[in-house]
């Protein structure tokens, strides 16, 4: 499949990110974040396990080698996909922060409907413009940022049938919503680049040649 030949999987991702996350939240069996706590001197303290951060050495990007070109292409794709993985987390947090403050199921449905419409208008065209490889990276980064595969999120939020439907559609395009992020394995270069972005240590990229 060529990079720009068929973007069906990206459309799947767009629909999954927007409708899969912004709907089905009023289901009492839906996905929830739980934070372990301890109580000290009457104060309730959340226990947060921070992710280990590896400090990667900076690469020499001045040489026009195959490895350098591949790295630069991957940096470009990650910089496009990474914000949408973060968006998925923010959407979940926003919804779960708001729903408990709504008194009735009707209010919740109206909120979710308006939320869904706003997300579609704001992000659908952008997501459809991602390339196939960027969509594949986004699947992995969603797992990295949330700790759950895209298949699991859809299954928890919309049910098993919806998850099977989206998975079947994705498989038609050679993709898999059950893709797991492997920072110490095949995704080690992606992890390196993402950590450098998060810590502000990404190498200054050489100007593109016109």
Secondary structure, 3 states (H helix, E strand, C coil): CCCCCCCHHHHHHHHHHHHHHHCCCCCCCCCCCCCCEEEECCEEEECCCCCCCCCCCCCCCCCCCHHHHHHHHHHHHHHHHHHHHHHHHHHHHHHHHHHCCCCCHHHHHHHHHHHHHHHHHHHHHHHHCCCHHHHHHHHHHHHHHHCCCHHHHHHHHHCHHHHHHHHHHHHHCCCCCCCCCCCCCCCHHHHHHHHHHHHCCCCCCCCCCC
